Amino acid sequence: MQIMQTRRRFLAGAAMTGAAGIVGFPESLHAEPPLETTTVRLPRWVGGSYCWAGAYIAGELMRADGFTDV
């Protein structure tokens, strides 16, 4: 599948990029305050799950997000 890029579409994209650079970023992109709760408990299924990869990935992502006790 071939994507056709027209001059009009290119200039519209360039203008939007330039306008976003001039206006700046909204306040929501600033750093968030630290978490109030740093502990979370993930459920364990005994004998009901064949793949634990989802639980391990969720735990690592939560630790990266700021939870200290997962």
Secondary structure, 3 states (H helix, E strand, C coil): CCCCCCHHHHHHHHHHHHHHHHHCCCHHHCCCCCCCCCECCCCCCCCCCCCCHHHHHHHHHHHHHCCCEC
